[in-house]
Amino acid sequence: MAGGSFLLSGIQQVGYGVANLSASFAWCRRAFGTDIRIFEDSGTAPLMARYTGGTVHARHAVLAANLQGGSALEIWQFTDRSPAAPAAPAGMGDLGIFSARIRTRDAALAHAHLARRGCPVGPVSHNPSGEAQFFLADPGGSHWQVVETAEGWFSRGRHPTGGVAGCLVGVSDIDRALPLYHGVLGYNILHDASGAFPDWAGLPGGGERFRRVLLGLEGERPGPFGRLLGPSRIELVQSLERKPRRIFADRFWGDPGFIHVCFDVQGMDGLAEACRAAGFPFTVDSATAFAMGEAAGRFAYVEDPDGTLVEFVETRRMAIARKLGLFLDLSRRDPRRPLPRMMLRLLALNRVRG
């Protein structure tokens, strides 16, 4: 792309560190229908050593999506060390990604589905935007927010939820975080409110007073995968009553919890300029290319003001239908042009059953 410019299609995936990848992938398939395996890879992450104690560790990762629409989950497990659980459960307003946001067409239907599966679901309530929602915890203690929305659907399936639609991020000072999430990433401010909020009353620390700012990336998204990723929300949360702790304090990137939020981009050099100008320089940059399984491209990371990791990926090659030997080379395409719907629907051939 032209020098200094970049295109952001939306959230590509939320990184989800787990203690047992096989069990967690199966749980996510049953709970959220993320049964499309985009890639699976075992290896090391040498460029991330600054976030793994200065040591290169081995890992196993799966990128799993729901073809009804939304972002994916990058389910990630250390394989050469025991993943370290947090010393104490995360509370609302603690620094980092507290919960991933999952879209549903019908909150009551999704609530019943998850309750039948034995998930500890909270009550259906309404957030300040008027959306029906509920929270639940997975077997490892990570929190998920399921939100009813008519936006961001790529196809219709039998599962009552779609893919990831954003995340909730605890920050120490919302005004310091907005230059990244609102300024560089281009998320619009949808509401800004302070006080105690009834929809959080049952969550750890949720009965306190907070400032919460909901940010949205709206409309049909450009780029190869924009139709599938769809619009997304990031909610920034600042505690007004206590000094929050870091969710990943004394732990590594990749340990259990939500380890990053990742954006699908085109024009990485232009994005690097924009991030540097805003005071958020790349802390990790693969510079040329990387490969994970059958996917390849370029990735980079920045930190928000509290150290929460934001990843960017410029995809250059991926398997559309590995059973047919069909691979997609994006390096020769117009980066703004969406992939045909029929081609994206072929991802269904990568479905994992059970």
C-alpha positions as CSV (number, residue, x, y, z in Angstrom):
1,M,0.0,0.0,0.0
2,A,1.0,3.6,-0.3
3,G,3.6,4.8,2.2
4,G,2.2,5.8,5.5
5,S,-1.2,4.1,4.9
6,F,-2.7,0.9,6.2
7,L,-6.0,-0.9,6.2
8,L,-7.5,-2.5,9.3
9,S,-10.2,-5.0,8.6
10,G,-11.1,-5.8,12.2
11,I,-10.2,-8.2,15.0
12,Q,-8.7,-11.3,13.4
13,Q,-8.5,-13.3,16.7
14,V,-8.2,-13.1,20.5
15,G,-5.3,-15.1,21.9
16,Y,-6.5,-17.6,24.5
17,G,-3.8,-19.3,26.7
18,V,-4.9,-22.7,28.1
19,A,-3.5,-25.5,30.2
20,N,-4.8,-28.3,27.9
21,L,-5.3,-27.3,24.3
22,S,-7.2,-30.5,23.2
23,A,-9.7,-30.1,26.0
24,S,-10.1,-26.4,25.6
25,F,-10.5,-26.6,21.8
26,A,-13.3,-29.2,22.3
27,W,-14.9,-27.0,25.0
28,C,-14.9,-24.0,22.6
29,R,-16.4,-26.1,19.8
30,R,-19.3,-27.2,22.0
31,A,-19.8,-23.9,23.7
32,F,-19.3,-21.4,20.9
33,G,-19.2,-23.4,17.6
34,T,-15.6,-22.4,16.8
35,D,-15.1,-25.6,14.9
36,I,-13.3,-24.3,11.7
37,R,-9.6,-25.1,12.2
38,I,-7.8,-22.4,10.2
39,F,-4.4,-23.8,11.2
40,E,-2.7,-26.0,13.8
41,D,1.0,-25.8,14.6
42,S,3.6,-26.9,17.0
43,G,6.9,-25.2,17.4
44,T,8.6,-22.3,19.2
45,A,8.0,-18.6,19.4
46,P,11.5,-17.1,19.4
47,L,10.3,-13.5,18.6
48,M,8.1,-13.5,21.8
49,A,11.0,-14.3,24.2
50,R,10.8,-10.9,25.8
51,Y,7.3,-11.9,27.0
52,T,8.2,-15.4,28.0
53,G,10.9,-14.8,30.6
54,G,13.7,-14.3,28.0
55,T,13.6,-17.9,27.1
56,V,12.3,-19.4,23.8
57,H,9.5,-21.9,24.7
58,A,7.7,-24.6,22.7
59,R,4.0,-24.3,22.1
60,H,1.0,-25.8,20.4
61,A,-1.6,-23.5,18.8
62,V,-4.9,-23.8,17.0
63,L,-6.7,-20.9,15.2
64,A,-10.4,-21.8,15.4
65,A,-13.3,-19.8,13.9
66,N,-17.1,-19.9,13.6
67,L,-18.2,-19.6,10.0
68,Q,-21.4,-17.8,11.0
69,G,-19.2,-14.7,11.3
70,G,-16.8,-13.0,13.7
71,S,-13.2,-13.3,14.7
72,A,-11.4,-16.4,15.7
73,L,-9.7,-17.8,18.8
74,E,-6.0,-18.6,18.8
75,I,-5.9,-21.3,21.4
76,W,-2.4,-21.5,22.8
77,Q,-0.6,-23.9,25.1
78,F,3.0,-24.2,26.3
79,T,4.4,-27.7,25.8
80,D,7.8,-27.5,27.5
81,R,6.6,-26.0,30.8
82,S,3.5,-26.1,33.0
83,P,1.3,-23.2,32.2
84,A,1.0,-20.9,35.2
85,A,-2.4,-20.0,36.5
86,P,-3.0,-16.6,38.0
87,A,-2.3,-16.3,41.7
88,A,-5.8,-14.9,42.2
89,P,-8.9,-14.7,39.9
90,A,-9.1,-11.6,37.7
91,G,-11.5,-9.0,38.8
92,M,-13.4,-6.4,36.7
93,G,-11.1,-3.5,36.0
94,D,-7.9,-5.5,36.5
95,L,-5.3,-4.6,33.8
96,G,-5.6,-6.7,30.7
97,I,-8.3,-8.6,28.8
98,F,-10.9,-9.6,31.3
99,S,-13.3,-11.3,28.8
100,A,-13.8,-12.1,25.2
101,R,-17.1,-11.0,23.6
102,I,-19.1,-13.6,21.7
103,R,-22.0,-12.7,19.3
104,T,-25.4,-14.3,19.3
105,R,-28.7,-13.7,17.5
106,D,-30.7,-14.7,20.6
107,A,-29.2,-14.3,24.1
108,A,-31.9,-16.4,25.8
109,L,-31.3,-19.3,23.4
110,A,-27.5,-19.1,23.8
111,H,-28.0,-18.9,27.6
112,A,-30.1,-22.1,27.6
113,H,-27.7,-23.9,25.4
114,L,-24.7,-23.2,27.6
115,A,-26.7,-23.9,30.8
116,R,-27.6,-27.3,29.5
117,R,-23.9,-28.0,29.0
118,G,-23.3,-27.3,32.6
119,C,-21.5,-23.9,32.1
120,P,-21.7,-21.5,35.1
121,V,-23.7,-18.8,33.3
122,G,-24.9,-15.5,34.9
123,P,-28.3,-14.1,34.3
124,V,-29.3,-12.4,31.1
125,S,-29.2,-8.6,31.6
126,H,-28.9,-5.5,29.5
127,N,-25.7,-3.4,29.1
128,P,-25.8,0.4,28.8
129,S,-26.2,0.1,25.1
130,G,-29.5,-1.8,25.6
131,E,-28.1,-5.1,24.3
132,A,-29.1,-8.4,26.0
133,Q,-26.1,-10.2,27.3
134,F,-24.8,-12.6,29.9
135,F,-21.4,-13.7,31.3
136,L,-20.0,-17.1,31.9
137,A,-16.8,-18.7,33.1
138,D,-15.0,-21.6,31.3
139,P,-13.5,-24.6,33.2
140,G,-10.1,-22.7,33.5
141,G,-11.8,-19.6,35.0
142,S,-11.6,-17.2,32.0
143,H,-14.7,-15.0,31.5
144,W,-16.8,-14.7,28.4
145,Q,-19.4,-12.1,27.5
146,V,-22.2,-13.3,25.1
147,V,-24.0,-10.4,23.5
148,E,-27.1,-10.3,21.3
149,T,-26.6,-8.5,18.1
150,A,-28.0,-8.4,14.6
151,E,-24.7,-7.2,13.1
152,G,-21.7,-9.2,11.8
153,W,-23.3,-12.4,10.5
154,F,-21.7,-14.0,7.6
155,S,-23.9,-17.1,7.3
156,R,-26.5,-19.0,9.3
157,G,-25.8,-22.2,11.1
158,R,-27.3,-24.4,13.8
159,H,-25.1,-23.2,16.7
160,P,-26.7,-20.4,18.8
161,T,-23.6,-18.3,18.8
162,G,-21.2,-16.8,16.2
163,G,-17.6,-16.0,16.6
164,V,-15.7,-13.4,18.7
165,A,-17.0,-9.9,18.5
166,G,-14.5,-8.1,20.6
167,C,-13.2,-7.9,24.2
168,L,-13.3,-6.1,27.5
169,V,-10.0,-4.5,28.5
170,G,-9.1,-3.2,32.0
171,V,-7.0,-0.1,31.9
172,S,-5.6,2.3,34.6
173,D,-6.5,5.5,32.7
174,I,-8.9,5.4,29.8
175,D,-7.7,8.8,28.5
176,R,-4.2,7.3,28.1
177,A,-5.5,4.3,26.3
178,L,-7.8,6.1,23.8
179,P,-4.9,7.3,21.6
180,L,-4.3,3.6,20.7
181,Y,-7.7,2.1,20.5
182,H,-9.6,5.1,19.3
183,G,-6.8,7.1,17.6
184,V,-4.6,4.5,15.8
185,L,-7.1,1.6,15.5
186,G,-10.0,3.9,14.5
187,Y,-12.6,2.6,16.9
188,N,-15.5,5.1,17.5
189,I,-16.6,6.0,21.0
190,L,-20.1,4.7,21.4
191,H,-20.7,5.5,25.0
192,D,-18.8,6.8,28.0
193,A,-20.3,6.4,31.4
194,S,-19.2,6.3,35.1
195,G,-20.8,4.7,38.1
196,A,-21.9,1.3,39.4
197,F,-23.5,-0.9,36.7
198,P,-26.1,-3.6,37.4
199,D,-25.1,-5.8,34.5
200,W,-21.7,-6.4,36.2
201,A,-23.1,-7.0,39.7
202,G,-22.5,-10.8,39.7
203,L,-18.9,-10.6,38.4
204,P,-15.7,-10.6,40.5
205,G,-15.3,-7.0,41.6
206,G,-18.2,-6.0,39.4
207,G,-20.1,-4.2,42.2
208,E,-17.6,-1.4,42.4
209,R,-17.7,2.0,40.6
210,F,-16.1,2.2,37.1
211,R,-15.7,4.4,34.1
212,R,-16.5,2.3,31.0
213,V,-16.1,3.4,27.4
214,L,-17.5,1.3,24.6
215,L,-15.7,1.5,21.3
216,G,-16.9,0.2,18.0
217,L,-15.6,-0.6,14.6
218,E,-18.7,-0.4,12.5
219,G,-20.2,-1.3,9.1
220,E,-19.0,-3.8,6.5
221,R,-15.3,-4.1,6.9
222,P,-12.8,-3.8,4.0
223,G,-10.0,-6.2,3.1
224,P,-9.9,-9.9,2.1
225,F,-11.5,-11.2,5.3
226,G,-13.7,-8.2,6.3
227,R,-16.9,-9.9,5.4
228,L,-16.2,-12.8,7.7
229,L,-14.7,-10.7,10.6
230,G,-17.5,-8.1,10.7
231,P,-17.8,-5.2,13.1
232,S,-16.4,-5.5,16.6
233,R,-16.5,-3.8,20.0
234,I,-13.7,-3.0,22.6
235,E,-14.9,-1.9,26.0
236,L,-12.3,-0.1,28.1
237,V,-12.9,-0.3,31.9
238,Q,-11.2,1.8,34.6
239,S,-11.7,1.2,38.3
240,L,-12.7,4.3,40.2
241,E,-12.3,2.7,43.7
242,R,-9.1,0.7,43.8
243,K,-5.6,0.3,42.3
244,P,-6.0,-2.6,39.8
245,R,-3.5,-5.4,39.4
246,R,-2.2,-6.8,36.2
247,I,-3.9,-10.0,35.1
248,F,-0.6,-11.4,33.8
249,A,1.5,-10.2,36.7
250,D,4.5,-12.6,37.3
251,R,3.3,-14.8,34.4
252,F,4.2,-15.2,30.7
253,W,2.3,-14.4,27.5
254,G,0.8,-17.8,26.7
255,D,-0.2,-18.7,30.3
256,P,-3.9,-19.3,30.9
257,G,-6.1,-16.3,30.1
258,F,-6.6,-13.9,27.2
259,I,-3.1,-13.1,26.1
260,H,-3.7,-10.6,23.3
261,V,-6.2,-9.1,20.8
262,C,-5.1,-9.4,17.2
263,F,-6.1,-7.2,14.2
264,D,-6.1,-8.2,10.6
265,V,-4.2,-5.5,8.6
266,Q,-2.8,-4.7,5.2
267,G,0.1,-2.2,4.9
268,M,2.2,-3.1,8.0
269,D,4.8,-0.4,7.2
270,G,2.2,2.3,7.3
271,L,0.8,0.9,10.5
272,A,4.2,0.9,12.1
273,E,4.6,4.6,11.3
274,A,1.1,5.4,12.7
275,C,1.8,3.5,15.9
276,R,5.3,5.1,16.4
277,A,3.8,8.6,15.9
278,A,1.2,7.9,18.5
279,G,3.7,6.7,21.1
280,F,3.1,2.9,20.6
281,P,6.1,1.6,18.7
282,F,6.3,-2.0,17.7
283,T,7.9,-4.1,20.4
284,V,7.9,-7.2,18.2
285,D,8.1,-7.3,14.4
286,S,8.6,-10.4,12.3
287,A,9.8,-7.8,9.7
288,T,9.5,-10.0,6.7
289,A,7.5,-13.1,7.1
290,F,6.5,-15.9,9.5
291,A,4.9,-19.3,9.2
292,M,2.5,-21.1,11.5
293,G,1.4,-24.4,10.0
294,E,-0.1,-23.7,6.6
295,A,-0.4,-19.9,7.3
296,A,2.2,-17.3,6.5
297,G,2.5,-13.6,6.7
298,R,4.0,-10.8,8.9
299,F,3.1,-10.1,12.5
300,A,3.9,-7.3,15.0
301,Y,2.9,-6.3,18.6
302,V,2.5,-3.1,20.5
303,E,1.7,-2.6,24.2
304,D,-1.2,-0.4,25.4
305,P,-0.2,2.0,28.3
306,D,-0.7,-0.9,30.8
307,G,1.2,-3.5,28.9
308,T,-1.7,-5.4,27.4
309,L,-0.6,-6.9,24.1
310,V,-2.1,-5.8,20.8
311,E,-1.1,-7.9,17.8
312,F,-1.3,-7.1,14.1
313,V,-1.2,-9.8,11.4
314,E,-0.8,-9.2,7.6
315,T,-1.8,-12.6,6.1
316,R,-0.1,-13.6,2.9
317,R,-0.8,-17.3,2.6
318,M,-3.4,-19.6,4.2
319,A,-5.2,-22.9,3.5
320,I,-8.7,-22.3,2.3
321,A,-9.5,-26.1,1.9
322,R,-6.6,-28.2,2.8
323,K,-8.4,-31.4,1.9
324,L,-8.6,-30.1,-1.7
325,G,-5.0,-28.7,-1.6
326,L,-6.5,-25.2,-2.1
327,F,-4.3,-22.4,-0.7
328,L,-4.7,-18.7,-0.9
329,D,-1.9,-16.3,-2.0
330,L,-2.9,-12.8,-0.9
331,S,0.4,-11.2,-2.0
332,R,-1.0,-10.7,-5.5
333,R,-4.4,-9.3,-4.6
334,D,-5.8,-5.8,-4.2
335,P,-5.6,-5.5,-0.3
336,R,-9.0,-3.7,-0.2
337,R,-10.9,-6.2,-2.3
338,P,-13.0,-8.7,-0.3
339,L,-12.6,-12.4,-1.0
340,P,-15.7,-13.9,-2.7
341,R,-18.2,-15.3,-0.2
342,M,-18.1,-18.7,-1.9
343,M,-14.3,-18.9,-1.3
344,L,-14.7,-18.1,2.3
345,R,-17.5,-20.7,2.6
346,L,-15.0,-23.3,1.6
347,L,-13.4,-22.9,5.0
348,A,-16.2,-25.2,6.1
349,L,-14.1,-28.1,4.7
350,N,-11.7,-27.5,7.6
351,R,-14.4,-28.2,10.2
352,V,-13.5,-30.4,13.2
353,R,-16.3,-32.6,14.5
354,G,-17.2,-33.4,18.0
